[in-house]
Amino acid sequence: GAVVSQHPSRVICKSGTSVKIECRSLDFQATTMFWYRQFPKQSLMLMATSNEGSKATYEQGVEKDKFLINHASLTLSTLTVTSAHPEDSSFYICSARPGAGTTSEQYFGPGTRLTVT
Amino acid sequence: GENVEQHPSTLSVQEGDSAVIKCTYSDSASNYFPWYKQELGKRPQLIIDIRSNVGEKKDQRIAVTLNKTAKHFSLHITETQPEDSAVYFCAARYGIKAAGNKLTFGGGTRVLVKP
């Protein structure tokens, strides 16, 4: 299957600082990537849809000024958590699809464990 | 928007027995239904998927069935093994591009296979 990488795998930061997470599609181009957040023992919650060359689409309740998304190329999307607080500690996972069709498969990155102290 | 309900939330089975997880979805426009397996601290892995023009799909010990009329789909794992222990998520995707082609996930089922 297609490969999606994510960096870093773990990050610990102090409250008030910003953290950037990178998501790359390694063997395919992705015009659209998705960012999810997963709290312990919970499901994946979509935060935003990242579109190459245009603004991201955020889900209801997700602060666009706090979670900055940049999709500068067909293989790279970044999520920046600004002014992080302990409640932002979570598992952040990106995802991408090789195809544009509505029934094409979607693959996930390995996730980034963010801990804000 | 789409809403996906998944049951049960936990499932304990004896090795060798079958496991069944059921999901219902709300929007008849959804046309793609994947199942993911997630081990602790790892990424969700696609294990099987089904499209709305198919009623059943099998891959070795795993099968998925889809009932479009009732808007529900199920995952069947036969001859379960300890390595099947994980959290399983169902998902549904709108078949409408304007809706963003987003996957909506069920709440997950924690499966424990006892040796």
Interface residues (C-beta under 8 A of the other chain):
Chain A: G1 T32 F34 Q42 S43 L44 M45 L46 T49 T57 F91 I93 S95 R97 T102 T103 S104 E105 Q106 Y107 F108 G109 P110 G111 R113
Chain B: N31 Y32 P34 Y36 G41 K42 R43 P44 Q45 L46 D49 R51 S52 F89 R93 Y94 G95 I96 K97 G100 N101 K102 L103 T104 F105 G106 G107 G108
